[in-house]
Amino acid sequence: MCKKLAFILSTAFLMLLCSDRVQAQKAFEQGRIVGTAGLLLENNATPVTAAVEYGVTDEIGIAGKVVYQSNKGYSAYSIGVLGNYHLAKAFSVVGNKLDPFLGIHIAKPFASRDGRTDSGNVFAGAQLGARYLVNERIGPYAQLNLGLVNSAGSSFELGAAFKFGR
């Protein structure tokens, strides 16, 4: 757990150092890139997650996401894509800090034990979450992931979000 937390904090620090100066604007907008790094809280594991989302419009984003976990000779990861609908305009959110969203995802899992790699079935699900920017570039996020097809169930995700661009 300490290694995962150190990884997340290091990633957050590096992303913040590499980001350009951002002007105060909407929490999510067209052409903007938002990265996230967090922990996926599940029943029996705590994988590390990382995603990068691009604003296709002010309300629609597409992203790539990687989830990784390792424990005593076993490691697993998944690579996926997702689409989010950002709800700030729909809910008439005032200000530029809160970014509620909902979306769908699809991913392919892979697992490795004792040097042998296996892949699982493609799975799909939905997510509901929000980001809150404490300044123009960074803030916490929380997300509920619901498994719909070939999934082990639901999970909760917590972490940091980073806004990049203009």
N, C-alpha and C positions, 0 to 999 in steps of 0.2 A: 504494500500500500504506500509506503514512504517513497519507493522508487517511482511509482505512478504519479504521485503528487509532485515530486521533484521534476519529472518530465513535463507535466502540465505547466508548472510555474516557469520552467526554463523556456518552453515553447512560447508562453505568453510574453515573456520578457523579450525574446528575440523578435517576435512579430511586432511588438510595440516599437522596438528600435528600428525595424525595417520599414515601418509605415510612413507614408508621406503626411505632411501637415493636412489636416482635414478641417474644412469650414463647417460651421454649425448648419446642418440641413436636416432632412428627414432621417429617421432611424434606419429606413431601408428605402432605396431608390434605384431607378434605372441606371445601369452602367457601373454601379458600385459593387465591390467585392467585400463579403463578410466572411471571416474565418472563425471557426470555433474549435476549442480544445476542451475536453471534459472527461468525466467518468460516467460510465453506464452502470447504474445500480440495479443489479439483478438478484435473483434468489441466492445463487451460490457462487457468484463471481463479480468482479469489478473491472471490466475492460476499460481501456483508454480509447477515446474517440477523437477524431479530427475530421473536419469538413470545411469545404470552401464553397460558398454560394455566390452566384452572379445574378444581379438584378436585371432580368430581361425587360421588365417594366417596373413601375413604382409598386406594383402589387404582386408580381410573379417573379420567383427566383428558381434557378436550377442549380444543383449542387452535386459534388462528388463527396463520398464519405468513406472513411476507413475506420474499422473497429478492430482492436488488437488486445489479446490477453495471453498470459503465459503463467504456467504453474507446474513445477516439478516434472520437467521433461515433456510437457504437453504445451503446445501453443495453438492458438486459433485466431483467425482474422477473417474479416469479410470486407468486400469492396462493393460499393453500391452507388446508385444515383437516386436523387430525390427531387421533387418539385414542391415548392411551398407557395401558398397564397397568403400574402401579408395583409392583415386585417385592420391596420391603423385607419385607413380611409373609411372602410365599412363601419367601423365602430366610432368614427369621428374622434379619434385620439388626438388630444391637444398637445402640442409640443413636439420635440424631436428626440425624445429619449426612449419611449416604449414602442416595441415592435412585436405585437402578437401575430402568430401565424399558425396555419394548419397545412398539412400536405400529405403526400404519399411517397413511399420509397420502395425500391426493389434492390436486392443485393444477392451476392453469391458468397457463401462461406467456404473456408478452407481450414483444415486442421492438420497438425503435424505431431506425431508421437514417435520417438526413437528414430528420427530421420526419415520417416515415411509420411508422405503428404496425401491426404484424401480431400476430396471436395464434396460438399453436400448439395442438396437441392436448392435452387433459387427460391428465395422467400420474399414476401411482400407485406407491407403494412402501412400504417398511417401514423402521423405524428401531430401533436398539438403542443405548442409552446410559446414562449415569449423571451425576448431579450430586453434588457434595460440598460441603456448606455449611461454610465455615471459621468462620463465626459464625452468629447466628440469622437473618441476612438475605441473605447473599451468599456465592457460592462459584463455582468453575469447573465447567464441564460439558464432556463429550465425547460425540459421537454419531456412529455409523456409519449412513449412509443408503444403502439398497439400492433401486435402481430396478427395478420389476417390470413395469409396463405403460407403453409409450410414453416410456420414459426413456432417457437417454444412458448410464446406468450407475450406479456407486456413488460416494459421496463421503464425506469425513470432515469433521466440524464441531467447532470448538473455540470456547469463549467463556465468558461469565459468566452466572450465574443469580441472580435476585433474588426474594426471597420477600416478598409483600405481605399485608396483612390484619391481623386482630385483634392 
